[in-house]
Amino acid sequence: FTTWAIFAIYTVFENLGFLLSHDFIHDNFNHLLLPQHRKDKSLSSSDWYYVYSCRFWCLWNAIEVLKDLKNGVQFNLLCDLVLSYHWSTTTGALDKTSFAIIGFANSFTKFRRLLRQ
């Protein structure tokens, strides 16, 4: 139940970020933002919703990693955890090179797995 609730919250914030960034909703829609983020103009409302969604995605990835510890954690799940953590910070946690390497390795191994199916 917990992972589904986290996924649902993630989805709401992700979709709000999308709707705001594509002008489907006016940019002053900040009702779900924390008070300090409503006042902070360093990011737009849509950017804050994306940050929130990535924080919930990161939490979901962390829970999945903890579940998989007994069976061996999948490489892609670890990559997703690192990338979701990077996106859940306002300035990013990785430098461009590390981000590119992890993102490429994650995408390449997922693509290779799809080709083998």
C-alpha positions as CSV (number, residue, x, y, z in Angstrom):
1,F,0.0,0.0,0.0
2,T,2.8,2.4,0.9
3,T,4.5,2.2,-2.5
4,W,1.1,2.8,-4.3
5,A,0.4,5.8,-2.1
6,I,3.8,7.3,-2.9
7,F,3.4,6.6,-6.6
8,A,0.0,8.3,-6.5
9,I,1.4,11.4,-4.8
10,Y,4.3,11.4,-7.3
11,T,1.9,11.2,-10.2
12,V,-0.2,14.1,-8.9
13,F,2.9,16.4,-8.5
14,E,4.4,15.3,-11.9
15,N,1.2,16.0,-13.7
16,L,0.7,19.4,-12.0
17,G,4.3,20.3,-13.0
18,F,3.5,19.4,-16.6
19,L,0.2,21.2,-16.7
20,L,1.8,24.4,-15.3
21,S,4.8,24.3,-17.5
22,H,2.6,23.9,-20.6
23,D,0.2,26.7,-19.5
24,F,-2.8,24.5,-19.0
25,I,-3.0,25.9,-15.5
26,H,-2.1,29.5,-14.5
27,D,1.4,29.7,-13.0
28,N,0.1,31.1,-9.7
29,F,-1.4,27.7,-8.9
30,N,0.7,27.1,-5.8
31,H,-1.9,25.7,-3.4
32,L,0.0,22.4,-2.8
33,L,3.4,24.0,-2.3
34,L,4.9,24.4,1.2
35,P,4.7,28.1,2.4
36,Q,8.4,28.7,2.1
37,H,8.3,27.5,-1.6
38,R,5.4,29.8,-2.4
39,K,7.5,32.7,-1.4
40,D,10.7,31.4,-3.1
41,K,10.9,32.8,-6.6
42,S,14.1,31.0,-7.5
43,L,11.9,28.3,-9.1
44,S,8.5,28.6,-10.8
45,S,5.5,26.7,-9.3
46,S,5.9,24.1,-12.0
47,D,9.5,23.5,-11.2
48,W,8.7,23.1,-7.5
49,Y,6.0,20.5,-8.4
50,Y,8.6,18.7,-10.5
51,V,11.0,18.8,-7.5
52,Y,8.3,17.4,-5.2
53,S,7.4,14.6,-7.6
54,C,11.1,13.6,-7.9
55,R,11.4,13.5,-4.1
56,F,8.5,11.1,-4.0
57,W,10.0,9.1,-6.9
58,C,13.3,9.0,-5.0
59,L,11.5,7.8,-1.9
60,W,9.8,5.1,-3.9
61,N,13.1,4.0,-5.4
62,A,14.7,3.9,-1.9
63,I,11.9,1.6,-0.7
64,E,12.3,-0.7,-3.7
65,V,16.1,-0.8,-3.1
66,L,15.5,-1.8,0.5
67,K,13.0,-4.5,-0.5
68,D,15.6,-5.9,-3.0
69,L,18.5,-6.0,-0.7
70,K,17.9,-9.6,0.2
71,N,17.7,-10.7,-3.4
72,G,20.4,-8.4,-4.8
73,V,19.6,-4.9,-6.0
74,Q,19.1,-4.4,-9.7
75,F,21.6,-2.0,-11.4
76,N,18.9,0.0,-13.0
77,L,17.1,0.5,-9.7
78,L,20.2,1.9,-8.2
79,C,20.7,4.2,-11.2
80,D,17.1,5.4,-10.9
81,L,17.6,6.1,-7.2
82,V,20.7,8.2,-7.9
83,L,19.0,10.0,-10.8
84,S,15.8,10.7,-8.8
85,Y,17.9,12.0,-6.0
86,H,19.7,14.3,-8.4
87,W,16.4,15.7,-9.8
88,S,14.9,16.0,-6.3
89,T,17.3,18.8,-5.4
90,T,16.8,22.3,-6.7
91,T,20.4,22.5,-8.2
92,G,21.1,18.9,-8.9
93,A,23.4,16.6,-6.9
94,L,25.6,15.3,-9.7
95,D,28.0,17.1,-11.9
96,K,27.3,16.9,-15.7
97,T,29.8,14.1,-16.4
98,S,28.5,11.8,-13.6
99,F,24.9,12.5,-14.6
100,A,25.7,11.7,-18.2
101,I,27.5,8.4,-17.4
102,I,24.8,7.2,-15.0
103,G,22.0,8.2,-17.3
104,F,23.7,6.5,-20.3
105,A,24.5,3.3,-18.4
106,N,20.9,3.1,-17.1
107,S,19.4,3.7,-20.5
108,F,21.8,1.4,-22.3
109,T,21.2,-1.6,-19.9
110,K,17.4,-1.1,-20.1
111,F,17.5,-0.9,-23.9
112,R,19.7,-4.0,-24.1
113,R,17.3,-5.9,-21.8
114,L,14.4,-4.9,-24.1
115,L,16.2,-6.2,-27.2
116,R,16.8,-9.6,-25.5
117,Q,13.1,-10.1,-24.7
